[in-house]
Amino acid sequence: MSETPDRADLPGPTAEHATPTPGVPAGPAPRDEPPGSRAWAAPQGAPSAHGGAVPQGGIGPQGGRSPLAWPAGDGGWGAAGAQPRWGYEVRPSGPSAAPEDSLYHQQARNGRQGALGRLGELLLLVGFLVAGTIAVLAVGASAAYALGLDFAPEDSERFLDDPLADTVMALAGIAIGIPAVLLAVRLGGHRFAGSVASVTGRLRWRWLGVCAAVAFPVLALQTGLLMLWGWLSEGDASLGDVEVPGWGTLLLGLVVLGLAVPFQAAAEEFLFRGWLPQYFGGFLRSPWPGIVVASLLFALAHGFGAWTGFALLFYSAMWWGWLVVRTGGLEAVIAAHTANNVVAFCLSLVLGQLADTDTAADAPWQALVLELLVSPAYCLLIARLSTKYGVERRGPRRSGALLPSGPAAQ
């Protein structure tokens, strides 16, 4: 048999909150009696809140009495945004935004990022990445079996024997990072998933188009200069073994890669230029610790190759990390990463070299020299264009107008 908890110690309404009833003499407001006592009852015969006289006996719908203790205005239960006066804080159940006017790396500062919360968000992200990778492998293996594709030999670094199918499967395995990051941010970080995309809470598609219009010519020019440099140094040997595929395979490959590569590139940016800097920015004022750690992990994620390749990846990642904070979003680096990978994968397809396992970590010193010039040139040009187009680099001044505000970060 359950017992009713004693609420006598809970503070009751004060005299200034009592609502006088027309035609009923005002009496002293109950202060020290618990709800449900006679001190809270309206005088017999007084009109109820729903009209008619209040009959004797009890409070509420069963007893018919209307408790005058809870006024409709001035912070009472009937007022908008009213809170009970029990002395404890009612925390929002939904996502919370960062304080207004916050920079990109500060978007995790929504007042709900305690130490355990940060650990939980990290574990959620790792769990989603592992589960997503397993799901992609299962779906890819099932599709390969249904299509009659052969699996790669056990001593191979590939999963499927067909280079195009294996490349697409690898791209899909990386692309799973997009939903993994968004779910971890929303469920573990208690903030809006779109805050990883930009300070406006979404991808700014027009700005993304402007960045892509700059990135594709710049990255295509860089690739062309690198190929010309190699040809002038080594002749035809710089191209390696060339085996141009048939038109059917070529057209299919261009379409499939054109669809898959943007998601793969965006996933890497959501993780390394988005979530990681914001994760560190949740408790560090400067964006640079997060950018440095993310750049190191980004370089290591491409494998151990030549030192020139590692330096190239780390150097470009540092510039891209700065550009994200400068422009308040991932659009510029998604465009650059997509342009670079589309050009690289399509060139490998045309030359019949998709089966090669080399990555950017194996880049030669000539590529590093070009990167020393191209990365700052692209980033500084985009930064200038962001000023020209009025791209937001901070969150909205009144965050409630776009994103519901959360408690300010401590």
C-alpha positions as CSV (number, residue, x, y, z in Angstrom):
1,M,0.0,0.0,0.0
2,S,1.6,3.3,-1.1
3,E,1.7,6.3,1.0
4,T,1.2,9.8,-0.1
5,P,4.4,11.8,0.2
6,D,4.4,14.7,2.7
7,R,4.6,18.0,0.8
8,A,4.1,20.2,3.8
9,D,7.7,21.5,3.5
10,L,7.1,22.7,0.0
11,P,6.6,26.5,-0.3
12,G,3.1,27.6,-1.1
13,P,1.9,30.7,-2.9
14,T,2.4,34.1,-1.4
15,A,-0.1,36.8,-0.8
16,E,0.9,38.9,-3.8
17,H,0.1,36.0,-6.1
18,A,-3.4,35.4,-4.8
19,T,-6.2,36.2,-7.3
20,P,-9.2,37.9,-5.7
21,T,-12.5,36.4,-6.6
22,P,-15.3,39.0,-7.4
23,G,-17.9,39.1,-4.7
24,V,-15.8,37.1,-2.2
25,P,-14.1,38.9,0.7
26,A,-10.4,38.6,0.5
27,G,-8.8,36.5,3.3
28,P,-5.3,35.8,4.3
29,A,-3.4,33.7,1.7
30,P,-2.3,30.3,3.0
31,R,1.4,30.1,3.5
32,D,2.3,27.3,5.8
33,E,-0.4,24.7,5.1
34,P,0.2,22.0,2.5
35,P,-1.9,21.8,-0.6
36,G,-5.2,20.0,0.1
37,S,-5.7,21.5,3.6
38,R,-8.8,23.7,4.4
39,A,-6.6,26.8,4.3
40,W,-6.3,26.3,0.6
41,A,-10.0,26.0,-0.1
42,A,-12.1,28.7,-1.6
43,P,-15.0,29.9,0.6
44,Q,-18.2,27.9,0.2
45,G,-20.4,29.3,-2.5
46,A,-17.7,31.2,-4.3
47,P,-17.8,31.0,-8.0
48,S,-15.4,28.4,-9.5
49,A,-12.9,28.9,-12.3
50,H,-15.3,27.2,-14.7
51,G,-18.4,29.1,-13.5
52,G,-21.0,28.2,-10.9
53,A,-20.7,27.9,-7.2
54,V,-18.0,25.9,-5.6
55,P,-19.7,23.0,-3.6
56,Q,-18.3,21.9,-0.3
57,G,-15.9,19.1,0.0
58,G,-12.4,18.5,-1.6
59,I,-10.3,20.3,-4.1
60,G,-10.2,19.9,-7.9
61,P,-12.6,18.2,-10.2
62,Q,-13.7,15.6,-7.8
63,G,-14.4,18.0,-4.9
64,G,-15.4,20.8,-7.2
65,R,-13.2,23.4,-5.5
66,S,-10.8,25.6,-7.4
67,P,-7.5,26.2,-5.5
68,L,-6.9,29.9,-5.4
69,A,-3.2,29.1,-4.6
70,W,-2.2,28.8,-8.3
71,P,-2.9,32.1,-10.1
72,A,-3.0,32.4,-13.8
73,G,-0.7,35.4,-14.0
74,D,2.6,36.7,-12.7
75,G,4.5,33.4,-12.8
76,G,1.6,31.1,-11.8
77,W,0.9,27.8,-13.4
78,G,-1.3,29.4,-16.1
79,A,1.4,31.8,-17.3
80,A,3.6,31.0,-20.3
81,G,7.0,29.5,-19.2
82,A,5.9,29.2,-15.6
83,Q,8.0,27.0,-13.4
84,P,7.0,25.3,-10.1
85,R,8.4,26.9,-7.0
86,W,9.8,23.7,-5.5
87,G,13.4,25.0,-5.5
88,Y,15.0,22.8,-8.1
89,E,16.0,23.5,-11.7
90,V,13.9,22.1,-14.5
91,R,16.3,21.3,-17.3
92,P,15.2,21.3,-21.0
93,S,14.6,17.8,-22.4
94,G,15.4,18.8,-26.0
95,P,18.6,20.0,-27.6
96,S,20.2,23.2,-26.5
97,A,22.1,25.7,-28.5
98,A,25.4,27.4,-27.7
99,P,25.4,31.0,-26.4
100,E,24.6,33.6,-29.0
101,D,27.5,35.1,-31.0
102,S,29.6,31.9,-30.5
103,L,32.4,30.9,-32.9
104,Y,32.3,27.6,-34.8
105,H,34.5,25.7,-32.4
106,Q,32.4,26.9,-29.5
107,Q,29.1,25.3,-30.7
108,A,29.3,22.5,-28.1
109,R,29.1,25.0,-25.3
110,N,25.5,24.6,-24.5
111,G,25.8,24.2,-20.7
112,R,25.2,20.4,-21.0
113,Q,28.8,19.3,-21.6
114,G,30.0,17.8,-18.3
115,A,32.9,15.4,-18.1
116,L,30.6,12.3,-18.1
117,G,28.6,13.8,-21.0
118,R,31.7,14.3,-23.1
119,L,32.8,10.8,-22.4
120,G,29.4,9.5,-23.3
121,E,29.3,11.5,-26.6
122,L,32.8,10.0,-27.5
123,L,31.7,6.5,-26.8
124,L,28.5,7.0,-28.7
125,L,30.4,8.2,-31.8
126,V,32.8,5.2,-31.6
127,G,29.9,2.8,-31.2
128,F,28.0,4.3,-34.2
129,L,31.2,4.2,-36.4
130,V,31.8,0.5,-35.5
131,A,28.2,-0.5,-36.0
132,G,28.0,1.5,-39.3
133,T,31.2,-0.1,-40.7
134,I,29.9,-3.6,-39.8
135,A,26.5,-2.7,-41.5
136,V,28.3,-1.5,-44.7
137,L,30.4,-4.7,-44.8
138,A,27.3,-6.9,-44.4
139,V,25.3,-5.0,-47.1
140,G,28.3,-4.9,-49.4
141,A,29.0,-8.6,-49.0
142,S,25.3,-9.4,-49.6
143,A,25.2,-7.2,-52.7
144,A,28.4,-8.8,-54.1
145,Y,27.0,-12.3,-53.6
146,A,23.8,-11.3,-55.3
147,L,25.6,-9.7,-58.2
148,G,28.0,-12.6,-58.5
149,L,31.1,-10.6,-57.7
150,D,34.2,-12.3,-56.5
151,F,35.8,-11.5,-53.2
152,A,39.5,-10.5,-53.1
153,P,42.1,-13.0,-52.1
154,E,43.0,-13.2,-48.4
155,D,46.4,-11.7,-48.9
156,S,44.9,-8.6,-50.7
157,E,44.2,-5.3,-49.0
158,R,40.9,-5.1,-50.9
159,F,37.5,-6.6,-49.9
160,L,36.2,-7.2,-53.4
161,D,38.1,-8.4,-56.4
162,D,36.5,-5.8,-58.7
163,P,38.3,-2.5,-58.2
164,L,35.3,-0.2,-58.9
165,A,33.0,-2.2,-56.6
166,D,35.7,-2.3,-53.9
167,T,36.3,1.4,-54.2
168,V,32.6,2.3,-53.9
169,M,32.3,0.0,-50.8
170,A,35.3,1.7,-49.2
171,L,33.8,5.1,-49.9
172,A,30.4,4.0,-48.4
173,G,32.2,2.7,-45.3
174,I,33.7,6.2,-44.7
175,A,30.5,8.0,-45.6
176,I,28.8,6.3,-42.6
177,G,30.7,8.9,-40.5
178,I,28.1,11.5,-41.4
179,P,25.1,9.9,-39.6
180,A,27.5,8.7,-36.8
181,V,28.6,12.3,-36.0
182,L,25.1,13.7,-36.3
183,L,23.6,11.1,-34.0
184,A,26.4,11.4,-31.4
185,V,26.0,15.2,-31.3
186,R,22.3,15.0,-30.9
187,L,22.0,12.2,-28.4
188,G,25.3,12.6,-26.5
189,G,25.9,16.3,-26.9
190,H,22.3,17.3,-26.4
191,R,22.6,19.9,-29.1
192,F,21.4,20.4,-32.7
193,A,23.1,18.1,-35.2
194,G,23.2,20.9,-37.7
195,S,25.6,22.9,-35.4
196,V,28.4,20.7,-36.8
197,A,27.7,21.9,-40.3
198,S,27.8,25.6,-39.6
199,V,27.1,28.3,-37.0
200,T,23.7,28.7,-38.6
201,G,22.7,25.1,-37.8
202,R,22.6,23.9,-41.4
203,L,24.7,23.6,-44.5
204,R,24.7,26.9,-46.4
205,W,24.1,25.5,-49.9
206,R,24.7,28.7,-51.8
207,W,28.0,29.3,-50.1
208,L,28.9,25.7,-50.7
209,G,28.3,26.3,-54.4
210,V,30.6,29.3,-54.4
211,C,33.3,27.4,-52.7
212,A,32.9,24.5,-55.2
213,A,33.2,26.9,-58.1
214,V,36.6,27.9,-56.7
215,A,37.8,24.5,-55.5
216,F,37.4,22.4,-58.6
217,P,39.5,24.6,-60.9
218,V,42.2,25.1,-58.2
219,L,42.5,21.4,-57.4
220,A,42.3,20.4,-61.1
221,L,45.1,22.9,-61.8
222,Q,47.2,21.5,-58.9
223,T,46.8,17.9,-60.2
224,G,47.7,18.9,-63.7
225,L,50.8,20.7,-62.5
226,L,51.8,17.7,-60.5
227,M,51.4,15.4,-63.5
228,L,53.3,17.8,-65.7
229,W,56.2,18.0,-63.2
230,G,56.3,14.2,-63.0
231,W,56.3,13.8,-66.8
232,L,59.1,16.4,-67.2
233,S,61.2,14.5,-64.6
234,E,60.5,10.9,-65.5
235,G,58.7,10.9,-68.8
236,D,56.0,8.3,-69.5
237,A,57.1,6.2,-66.5
238,S,55.6,8.8,-64.2
239,L,52.1,7.6,-65.3
240,G,52.7,4.0,-64.2
241,D,50.8,1.1,-65.9
242,V,48.0,2.6,-67.9
243,E,45.0,0.4,-68.8
244,V,42.1,2.4,-70.0
245,P,38.8,0.6,-69.3
246,G,36.0,0.2,-71.8
247,W,33.3,2.9,-72.3
248,G,30.7,1.1,-70.3
249,T,32.9,0.7,-67.3
250,L,34.2,4.2,-67.7
251,L,30.8,5.9,-67.8
252,L,29.5,3.7,-65.0
253,G,32.5,4.5,-62.9
254,L,32.3,8.2,-63.4
255,V,28.6,8.3,-62.4
256,V,29.1,6.1,-59.3
257,L,32.2,7.9,-58.1
258,G,30.6,11.3,-58.7
259,L,27.8,10.2,-56.4
260,A,29.8,8.5,-53.7
261,V,32.9,10.7,-53.4
262,P,31.1,13.8,-52.0
263,F,29.6,11.8,-49.1
264,Q,33.0,10.3,-48.3
265,A,34.7,13.7,-48.4
266,A,32.0,15.3,-46.3
267,A,32.1,12.5,-43.7
268,E,35.8,13.1,-43.2
269,E,35.2,16.8,-42.8
270,F,32.3,16.3,-40.4
271,L,34.6,14.2,-38.2
272,F,38.0,15.9,-38.4
273,R,37.2,19.5,-39.1
274,G,33.8,19.5,-37.4
275,W,33.2,17.2,-34.5
276,L,36.8,17.1,-33.1
277,P,37.5,20.8,-33.0
278,Q,34.1,21.4,-31.4
279,Y,34.7,18.6,-28.9
280,F,37.8,20.3,-27.7
281,G,36.2,23.7,-28.1
282,G,33.6,22.7,-25.6
283,F,36.0,23.2,-22.7
284,L,39.0,25.0,-24.3
285,R,38.9,28.7,-25.4
286,S,41.3,28.5,-28.3
287,P,40.4,26.5,-31.4
288,W,44.0,25.5,-32.0
289,P,44.4,22.4,-29.7
290,G,41.4,20.8,-31.4
291,I,42.7,21.7,-34.9
292,V,46.2,20.3,-34.2
293,V,44.8,17.0,-32.7
294,A,42.3,16.7,-35.6
295,S,45.1,17.4,-38.2
296,L,47.3,14.7,-36.6
297,L,44.6,12.1,-36.6
298,F,43.6,13.1,-40.1
299,A,47.1,12.5,-41.4
300,L,47.4,9.2,-39.5
301,A,44.0,8.0,-40.8
302,H,45.5,7.8,-44.3
303,G,48.1,5.3,-43.2
304,F,51.8,5.4,-42.8
305,G,53.6,6.2,-46.1
306,A,56.3,8.7,-47.0
307,W,57.1,11.5,-44.6
308,T,56.3,13.9,-47.4
309,G,52.8,12.5,-47.6
310,F,52.3,12.8,-43.9
311,A,53.6,16.4,-43.9
312,L,51.3,17.3,-46.8
313,L,48.2,15.9,-45.1
314,F,49.0,17.6,-41.8
315,Y,49.8,20.9,-43.4
316,S,46.7,21.1,-45.5
317,A,44.5,20.0,-42.5
318,M,45.9,22.8,-40.4
319,W,44.9,25.4,-43.1
320,W,41.5,23.8,-43.5
321,G,40.9,23.8,-39.8
322,W,41.6,27.6,-39.7
323,L,39.3,28.1,-42.6
324,V,36.4,26.4,-40.9
325,V,36.6,28.7,-37.9
326,R,37.2,31.7,-40.2
327,T,34.1,31.0,-42.3
328,G,31.9,29.5,-39.5
329,G,31.2,26.2,-41.3
330,L,32.4,23.2,-43.2
331,E,31.3,24.2,-46.7
332,A,34.6,25.5,-47.9
333,V,36.6,22.4,-46.8
334,I,33.9,20.0,-48.0
335,A,34.2,21.6,-51.5
336,A,38.0,21.4,-51.5
337,H,38.0,17.8,-50.2
338,T,35.4,16.7,-52.7
339,A,37.1,18.4,-55.6
340,N,40.5,16.8,-54.7
341,N,39.0,13.3,-54.4
342,V,36.8,13.5,-57.5
343,V,39.7,14.5,-59.6
344,A,42.0,11.9,-58.1
345,F,39.5,9.0,-58.3
346,C,38.3,9.8,-61.8
347,L,41.9,10.1,-63.0
348,S,42.6,6.7,-61.5
349,L,39.6,5.3,-63.2
350,V,40.5,6.7,-66.6
351,L,44.1,5.3,-66.3
352,G,42.8,1.9,-65.0
353,Q,44.6,2.3,-61.6
354,L,41.7,2.0,-59.2
355,A,43.3,-1.2,-57.9
356,D,46.3,0.7,-56.6
357,T,46.5,1.0,-52.8
358,D,48.5,4.2,-52.7
359,T,46.9,7.1,-50.8
360,A,47.8,10.8,-50.1
361,A,50.2,9.5,-47.4
362,D,52.4,8.2,-50.3
363,A,52.6,11.6,-52.0
364,P,56.0,12.6,-53.4
365,W,57.9,15.7,-52.4
366,Q,56.7,17.5,-55.5
367,A,53.1,17.2,-54.3
368,L,54.2,18.7,-50.9
369,V,55.9,21.6,-52.6
370,L,52.7,22.4,-54.6
371,E,50.6,22.0,-51.4
372,L,52.7,24.6,-49.6
373,L,51.4,27.1,-52.1
374,V,47.9,25.8,-53.0
375,S,46.5,25.4,-49.5
376,P,47.1,28.9,-48.3
377,A,46.1,30.4,-51.7
378,Y,42.8,28.6,-51.6
379,C,42.1,29.3,-48.0
380,L,42.9,33.0,-48.1
381,L,40.9,33.4,-51.3
382,I,37.9,31.7,-49.7
383,A,38.3,33.8,-46.6
384,R,38.2,37.0,-48.7
385,L,35.1,35.8,-50.5
386,S,33.4,35.0,-47.3
387,T,33.8,38.6,-46.3
388,K,32.5,39.8,-49.6
389,Y,29.4,37.5,-49.4
390,G,28.7,38.3,-45.8
391,V,29.1,34.7,-44.6
392,E,28.3,34.3,-40.9
393,R,31.3,33.3,-38.9
394,R,29.5,33.5,-35.5
395,G,26.2,32.2,-34.3
396,P,23.1,34.4,-34.4
397,R,22.9,37.3,-32.1
398,R,19.5,36.2,-30.9
399,S,19.9,32.4,-31.0
400,G,16.2,32.0,-30.2
401,A,15.3,33.4,-33.6
402,L,17.0,30.4,-35.4
403,L,17.8,27.9,-32.7
404,P,16.3,27.4,-29.3
405,S,18.8,28.7,-26.8
406,G,20.2,26.6,-24.0
407,P,21.8,27.7,-20.7
408,A,25.0,29.6,-21.2
409,A,28.2,27.7,-20.9
410,Q,29.9,27.8,-17.5
